[in-house]
Amino acid sequence: MTTIVEIDDLKKVYDGGFEALKGVSLDIREGEILALLGPNGAGKTTLISTVCGITNATSGSVRVGGHDIVTDFRAARAMIGLVPQEISLEPFETVIRAVRYSRGLFGCKRDDAHIEKVLRDLSLWDKRNAKTMELSGGMKRRVLIAKALSHQPRVLFLDEPTAGVDVELRRDMWKVVAELKASGVTIILTTHYIEEAEAIADRVGVIAKGELLLIEEKTALMARMGRKTLDIELTDPVETIPASLSGYELEIVQDGAALRYSYDTNADRTGITKLLSDLSGAGLQMSDLQTRQSSLEEIFVDLVADNGKEEAA
Protein backbone atom coordinates (compact mmCIF):
# COMPACT_ATOMS: atom_id res chain seq x y z
CA MET A 1 0.00 0.00 0.00
CA THR A 2 1.28 3.48 -0.92
CA THR A 3 2.44 5.80 1.87
CA ILE A 4 0.72 9.19 1.69
CA VAL A 5 2.00 10.84 4.92
CA GLU A 6 5.63 10.41 5.98
CA ILE A 7 6.62 11.69 9.42
CA ASP A 8 10.33 11.42 10.20
CA ASP A 9 11.84 12.04 13.64
CA LEU A 10 9.46 14.89 14.39
CA LYS A 11 10.27 16.91 17.51
CA LYS A 12 8.53 19.88 19.09
CA VAL A 13 10.07 21.70 22.04
CA TYR A 14 8.27 24.74 23.44
CA ASP A 15 9.86 27.72 25.16
CA GLY A 16 10.78 26.60 28.64
CA GLY A 17 11.97 23.20 27.47
CA PHE A 18 8.74 21.22 27.38
CA GLU A 19 9.00 18.41 24.82
CA ALA A 20 5.59 17.91 23.23
CA LEU A 21 6.94 15.51 20.58
CA LYS A 22 10.03 13.39 21.12
CA GLY A 23 11.14 12.15 17.74
CA VAL A 24 7.92 10.72 16.32
CA SER A 25 8.31 8.70 13.10
CA LEU A 26 5.27 7.34 11.32
CA ASP A 27 4.23 6.29 7.82
CA ILE A 28 0.49 6.59 7.10
CA ARG A 29 -0.92 4.53 4.25
CA GLU A 30 -3.16 5.84 1.54
CA GLY A 31 -6.81 4.91 2.10
CA GLU A 32 -6.48 3.67 5.68
CA ILE A 33 -8.16 4.77 8.89
CA LEU A 34 -5.56 5.33 11.59
CA ALA A 35 -6.68 5.95 15.17
CA LEU A 36 -4.29 7.85 17.43
CA LEU A 37 -4.97 7.14 21.08
CA GLY A 38 -3.41 8.78 24.09
CA PRO A 39 -4.25 10.57 27.34
CA ASN A 40 -4.66 14.35 27.55
CA GLY A 41 -1.33 16.06 26.95
CA ALA A 42 0.13 13.05 25.13
CA GLY A 43 1.00 15.05 22.00
CA LYS A 44 -1.84 14.00 19.67
CA THR A 45 -3.03 17.53 18.86
CA THR A 46 0.53 18.83 18.56
CA LEU A 47 1.31 16.11 16.04
CA ILE A 48 -1.78 16.89 13.96
CA SER A 49 -1.19 20.65 14.18
CA THR A 50 2.38 20.22 12.96
CA VAL A 51 1.40 18.07 9.98
CA CYS A 52 -1.32 20.59 9.08
CA GLY A 53 1.07 23.54 9.27
CA ILE A 54 -0.50 25.20 12.30
CA THR A 55 2.52 24.54 14.53
CA ASN A 56 6.15 24.61 13.40
CA ALA A 57 8.30 21.62 14.29
CA THR A 58 11.57 22.09 16.15
CA SER A 59 13.18 19.43 13.96
CA GLY A 60 12.30 16.51 11.73
CA SER A 61 10.29 16.44 8.52
CA VAL A 62 6.80 15.69 7.19
CA ARG A 63 5.75 14.94 3.62
CA VAL A 64 2.17 14.67 2.41
CA GLY A 65 1.75 13.06 -0.99
CA GLY A 66 5.49 13.60 -1.49
CA HIS A 67 5.23 17.34 -0.73
CA ASP A 68 7.30 18.72 2.14
CA ILE A 69 5.06 20.68 4.52
CA VAL A 70 7.69 23.46 4.81
CA THR A 71 9.31 23.80 1.38
CA ASP A 72 6.16 22.88 -0.60
CA PHE A 73 3.51 23.84 1.93
CA ARG A 74 0.78 24.93 -0.49
CA ALA A 75 0.68 21.60 -2.32
CA ALA A 76 0.90 19.66 0.96
CA ARG A 77 -1.81 21.71 2.67
CA ALA A 78 -4.16 21.40 -0.31
CA MET A 79 -4.24 17.64 0.25
CA ILE A 80 -5.29 17.97 3.90
CA GLY A 81 -8.62 18.55 5.60
CA LEU A 82 -8.72 19.28 9.33
CA VAL A 83 -11.58 19.10 11.82
CA PRO A 84 -10.17 20.74 14.99
CA GLN A 85 -11.29 20.18 18.56
CA GLU A 86 -12.33 23.79 19.11
CA ILE A 87 -15.41 25.19 17.38
CA SER A 88 -14.49 28.46 15.66
CA LEU A 89 -16.96 29.83 13.10
CA GLU A 90 -17.95 33.26 11.80
CA PRO A 91 -21.23 33.77 13.72
CA PHE A 92 -23.05 35.88 11.11
CA GLU A 93 -22.13 33.76 8.09
CA THR A 94 -24.58 31.23 6.66
CA VAL A 95 -23.69 27.57 6.59
CA ILE A 96 -23.46 27.24 2.81
CA ARG A 97 -21.41 30.41 2.37
CA ALA A 98 -19.00 29.31 5.11
CA VAL A 99 -18.43 25.98 3.41
CA ARG A 100 -18.07 27.55 -0.05
CA TYR A 101 -15.58 30.05 1.37
CA SER A 102 -13.42 27.25 2.78
CA ARG A 103 -13.33 25.63 -0.65
CA GLY A 104 -12.32 28.93 -2.24
CA LEU A 105 -9.42 29.35 0.20
CA PHE A 106 -7.74 26.38 -1.47
CA GLY A 107 -8.15 27.86 -4.93
CA CYS A 108 -10.81 25.32 -5.94
CA LYS A 109 -13.45 26.23 -8.50
CA ARG A 110 -17.02 26.56 -7.33
CA ASP A 111 -18.76 23.17 -7.23
CA ASP A 112 -22.32 23.47 -5.94
CA ALA A 113 -23.02 19.76 -6.49
CA HIS A 114 -20.13 18.75 -4.21
CA ILE A 115 -21.08 21.27 -1.54
CA GLU A 116 -24.68 20.06 -1.61
CA LYS A 117 -23.59 16.42 -1.26
CA VAL A 118 -21.40 17.22 1.74
CA LEU A 119 -24.17 19.19 3.44
CA ARG A 120 -26.74 16.48 2.77
CA ASP A 121 -24.40 13.75 4.05
CA LEU A 122 -24.02 15.69 7.29
CA SER A 123 -27.75 16.51 7.58
CA LEU A 124 -27.02 20.21 7.07
CA TRP A 125 -28.84 20.88 3.82
CA ASP A 126 -31.99 22.11 5.56
CA LYS A 127 -29.81 24.50 7.60
CA ARG A 128 -27.79 25.78 4.63
CA ASN A 129 -29.16 29.31 4.85
CA ALA A 130 -29.06 29.56 8.65
CA LYS A 131 -26.41 31.69 10.33
CA THR A 132 -23.90 29.62 12.26
CA MET A 133 -24.70 31.54 15.45
CA GLU A 134 -28.23 30.08 15.30
CA LEU A 135 -27.01 26.46 15.32
CA SER A 136 -26.68 24.07 18.21
CA GLY A 137 -23.24 22.84 19.29
CA GLY A 138 -23.72 19.58 17.42
CA MET A 139 -24.75 21.38 14.24
CA LYS A 140 -21.70 23.67 14.49
CA ARG A 141 -19.52 20.57 14.69
CA ARG A 142 -21.15 19.32 11.49
CA VAL A 143 -20.28 22.62 9.79
CA LEU A 144 -16.61 22.17 10.78
CA ILE A 145 -16.62 18.75 9.16
CA ALA A 146 -18.28 20.15 6.02
CA LYS A 147 -15.66 22.91 5.80
CA ALA A 148 -12.87 20.35 6.10
CA LEU A 149 -14.37 18.31 3.25
CA SER A 150 -15.17 21.29 1.02
CA HIS A 151 -11.98 21.10 -1.09
CA GLN A 152 -12.07 17.30 -1.43
CA PRO A 153 -8.90 16.50 0.56
CA ARG A 154 -7.02 13.22 0.19
CA VAL A 155 -6.02 13.19 3.88
CA LEU A 156 -8.53 14.05 6.61
CA PHE A 157 -7.55 14.72 10.22
CA LEU A 158 -10.30 14.44 12.82
CA ASP A 159 -9.14 15.76 16.19
CA GLU A 160 -11.60 14.51 18.82
CA PRO A 161 -14.44 15.07 16.32
CA THR A 162 -17.25 13.55 18.39
CA ALA A 163 -16.34 14.98 21.78
CA GLY A 164 -19.52 16.30 23.38
CA VAL A 165 -21.78 15.74 20.38
CA ASP A 166 -25.01 13.82 20.03
CA VAL A 167 -25.33 10.18 19.05
CA GLU A 168 -27.03 11.10 15.76
CA LEU A 169 -24.08 13.21 14.64
CA ARG A 170 -21.65 10.49 15.63
CA ARG A 171 -23.58 7.98 13.53
CA ASP A 172 -23.76 10.39 10.57
CA MET A 173 -20.08 11.19 10.78
CA TRP A 174 -18.92 7.57 10.83
CA LYS A 175 -21.13 6.93 7.82
CA VAL A 176 -19.35 9.76 6.00
CA VAL A 177 -15.98 8.40 7.17
CA ALA A 178 -16.80 4.97 5.73
CA GLU A 179 -17.74 6.55 2.39
CA LEU A 180 -14.55 8.63 2.33
CA LYS A 181 -12.43 5.57 3.04
CA ALA A 182 -14.18 3.71 0.23
CA SER A 183 -13.24 6.56 -2.12
CA GLY A 184 -9.57 6.30 -1.11
CA VAL A 185 -9.34 9.14 1.43
CA THR A 186 -6.89 8.58 4.27
CA ILE A 187 -8.36 9.34 7.70
CA ILE A 188 -6.44 9.99 10.90
CA LEU A 189 -8.52 10.45 14.02
CA THR A 190 -7.83 11.07 17.64
CA THR A 191 -10.55 10.04 20.01
CA HIS A 192 -11.38 9.35 23.63
CA TYR A 193 -14.19 7.06 22.49
CA ILE A 194 -11.97 4.03 22.16
CA GLU A 195 -14.89 1.83 21.12
CA GLU A 196 -15.11 3.94 17.96
CA ALA A 197 -11.46 3.33 17.15
CA GLU A 198 -12.01 -0.35 17.81
CA ALA A 199 -14.97 -0.39 15.43
CA ILE A 200 -13.62 1.53 12.43
CA ALA A 201 -9.80 1.80 12.54
CA ASP A 202 -7.47 -0.27 10.38
CA ARG A 203 -4.42 0.56 12.49
CA VAL A 204 -3.95 1.95 15.98
CA GLY A 205 -1.17 4.21 17.25
CA VAL A 206 -0.67 4.89 20.95
CA ILE A 207 1.01 8.14 22.04
CA ALA A 208 2.10 9.00 25.57
CA LYS A 209 4.30 11.88 26.75
CA GLY A 210 5.25 12.86 23.23
CA GLU A 211 6.38 9.40 22.17
CA LEU A 212 4.75 6.93 19.79
CA LEU A 213 4.62 3.75 21.86
CA LEU A 214 3.41 1.57 19.03
CA ILE A 215 1.70 1.51 15.66
CA GLU A 216 0.08 -1.74 14.64
CA GLU A 217 -2.81 -3.34 12.79
CA LYS A 218 -5.79 -3.25 15.13
CA THR A 219 -6.62 -6.95 14.81
CA ALA A 220 -2.98 -7.97 15.20
CA LEU A 221 -2.58 -5.73 18.25
CA MET A 222 -5.58 -7.22 19.96
CA ALA A 223 -4.46 -10.75 19.12
CA ARG A 224 -0.90 -10.11 20.33
CA MET A 225 -1.62 -8.12 23.46
CA GLY A 226 -5.17 -9.05 24.29
CA ARG A 227 -5.96 -11.34 27.17
CA LYS A 228 -9.01 -13.37 27.97
CA THR A 229 -10.68 -13.82 31.29
CA LEU A 230 -12.72 -16.77 32.46
CA ASP A 231 -15.33 -16.06 35.13
CA ILE A 232 -16.08 -19.18 37.14
CA GLU A 233 -19.40 -18.74 38.89
CA LEU A 234 -19.63 -20.73 42.14
CA THR A 235 -22.56 -22.42 43.77
CA ASP A 236 -21.39 -21.09 47.16
CA PRO A 237 -19.62 -17.72 47.58
CA VAL A 238 -16.06 -17.59 48.94
CA GLU A 239 -14.19 -14.98 50.96
CA THR A 240 -10.66 -16.14 50.16
CA ILE A 241 -8.95 -18.12 47.43
CA PRO A 242 -7.94 -21.59 48.65
CA ALA A 243 -4.19 -22.01 49.12
CA SER A 244 -4.16 -24.93 46.68
CA LEU A 245 -5.17 -22.48 43.90
CA SER A 246 -2.56 -19.82 44.74
CA GLY A 247 -0.52 -20.75 41.67
CA TYR A 248 -3.23 -19.48 39.34
CA GLU A 249 -3.89 -15.87 38.35
CA LEU A 250 -7.22 -15.67 40.15
CA GLU A 251 -9.25 -12.87 41.73
CA ILE A 252 -12.52 -12.88 43.60
CA VAL A 253 -15.35 -11.03 41.82
CA GLN A 254 -19.09 -10.57 42.14
CA ASP A 255 -18.83 -10.31 45.95
CA GLY A 256 -17.32 -13.78 46.19
CA ALA A 257 -19.83 -15.42 43.87
CA ALA A 258 -17.20 -15.99 41.17
CA LEU A 259 -13.47 -16.38 40.53
CA ARG A 260 -11.87 -14.63 37.56
CA TYR A 261 -9.00 -16.36 35.79
CA SER A 262 -6.81 -14.36 33.37
CA TYR A 263 -4.79 -16.06 30.65
CA ASP A 264 -2.78 -15.25 27.55
CA THR A 265 -4.62 -15.98 24.30
CA ASN A 266 -1.31 -16.75 22.57
CA ALA A 267 -0.02 -19.25 25.11
CA ASP A 268 0.41 -22.88 24.05
CA ARG A 269 -1.85 -23.92 26.90
CA THR A 270 -4.44 -21.91 28.76
CA GLY A 271 -4.32 -23.98 31.93
CA ILE A 272 -8.11 -24.00 32.14
CA THR A 273 -8.51 -27.78 32.17
CA LYS A 274 -6.12 -28.22 35.11
CA LEU A 275 -7.66 -25.23 36.92
CA LEU A 276 -11.15 -26.74 36.76
CA SER A 277 -9.80 -30.04 38.05
CA ASP A 278 -7.95 -28.32 40.92
CA LEU A 279 -11.05 -26.24 41.63
CA SER A 280 -13.00 -29.40 42.34
CA GLY A 281 -10.13 -30.70 44.44
CA ALA A 282 -10.28 -27.54 46.54
CA GLY A 283 -13.91 -28.28 47.37
CA LEU A 284 -15.41 -25.55 45.14
CA GLN A 285 -18.35 -26.28 42.86
CA MET A 286 -19.01 -24.18 39.77
CA SER A 287 -22.43 -23.29 38.40
CA ASP A 288 -21.43 -21.53 35.15
CA LEU A 289 -18.48 -20.33 33.02
CA GLN A 290 -18.12 -17.10 31.01
CA THR A 291 -15.18 -15.90 28.89
CA ARG A 292 -14.38 -12.34 27.80
CA GLN A 293 -11.75 -10.88 25.44
CA SER A 294 -9.77 -7.78 26.45
CA SER A 295 -10.98 -4.63 24.74
CA LEU A 296 -8.80 -2.12 22.93
CA GLU A 297 -9.40 0.27 25.84
CA GLU A 298 -7.89 -2.16 28.34
CA ILE A 299 -4.87 -2.72 26.09
CA PHE A 300 -4.45 1.04 25.73
CA VAL A 301 -4.65 1.63 29.48
CA ASP A 302 -2.06 -1.10 30.12
CA LEU A 303 0.34 0.37 27.54
CA VAL A 304 0.14 3.87 28.97
CA ALA A 305 0.51 2.54 32.52
CA ASP A 306 3.59 0.54 31.54
CA ASN A 307 5.12 3.63 29.90
CA GLY A 308 4.53 5.61 33.08
CA LYS A 309 6.35 2.96 35.12
CA GLU A 310 9.33 3.08 32.75
CA GLU A 311 9.47 6.89 33.03
CA ALA A 312 9.51 6.66 36.81
CA ALA A 313 12.17 3.94 36.92
Secondary structure, DSSP 8 states (H G I E B T S, - for coil): --EEEEEEEEEEE-TTS-EEEEEEEEEEETT-EEEEE--TTSSHHHHHHHHTTSS--SEEEEEETTEETTTTHHHHHHTEEEE-SS----TTSBHHHHHHHHHHHTT----HHHHHHHHHHTT-GGGTTSBGGGS-HHHHHHHHHHHHHTT--SEEEEESTTTT--HHHHHHHHHHHHHHHHTT-EEEEE-S-HHHHHHH-SEEEEEETTEEEEEEEHHHHHHHH-EEEEEEEESS--SS--GGGTTS-EEEEGGGTEEEEEEETTSS---HHHHHHHHHHTT--EEEEEEEE--HHHHHHHHHHHHHHHHH-
